[in-house]
Amino acid sequence: MGSWSQGLEGRILKIRLSDDQKHIAESPSIGSFYAFRKLRLKFNTVEDQFCVYLGGTEKLIVMQNPDNTNNEHLNGLLR
């Protein structure tokens, strides 16, 4: 993990992408917010930690608009 994550060990989950999800996440916009749908949480015995898996062909990674005041989940994060 990068220097931005120092001190956050055990609080950050790695997201492993497969299928079409890899292509969707290839060019994230820095400073943007994303919603992830249908994540699968699994314990990885090799890394001795939980990881999140996301695959398939559906659009499951969606950029969020911080100016949308109707999005209560994103508004809660921005407070």
N, C-alpha and C positions, 0 to 999 in steps of 0.2 A: 504494500500500500504506500501511498505517497505521504509526503511530510504533512499535508493537511489533515491526515488522520491520526497523528500522534496524540496519545492520550485517550483515544476512543476505542482501544482494543476491547473486543467483546460486545461492542455496541453497533457495529457495522456489519451488514450481511453482504457477502459477495453474490452477485446475480450472474448466473451462468446462462447464456443465451444459445439457442440452437434454432435450426430451420430458418424461417423468414425473419425471426426476431433479430438475428445478427445483422441483417441488412438494414432494418429499421433503426437500429441503434448505432450505426456506423458514424453518423455525423451529428452528435448531439450539439445543441447550442449552449455554450457556457453561460451560466446564470439563469437558465430556463428551468422550469418545473415540469415534471412528467408524472403521469399516472400510469401505473403498471397494473394490469388486470390478470387474474388467473395464475398468480404465482404459486409455486409448489415449494414448500419448505421441507428440506431433508437434511438429516445429519450425515456429514461426510466423515467417515471413519479414518480416511487417510490424513485429512487436515485436522481432525479432531474438533470440528466446529460445524455449525449449521450453515447451509448454503441455500440459496433460492434458485430455482430452475424455472425457465420460461422458454417455451417452444411452440411450434405450430405455425399455421399460415394466417391466422386471424391477426388483425391489427390490435395488439395488446399493449403497445407503448404509445401513449398519446400526450403530446405537448399540451400544457395547460396555459391558459391566458390569465395572468395575474390581475388584469384589469376587469375581469368578469366578477362582479360583486355577488353573483348568484352561486358561486362555487364555495360552499361553506367549509369544505375540507381544506382547500387551498388558503382561504381567508384565515382559518385557524392557524395554519403554519406561518403565515406572514405576520401574525400579531406579535 
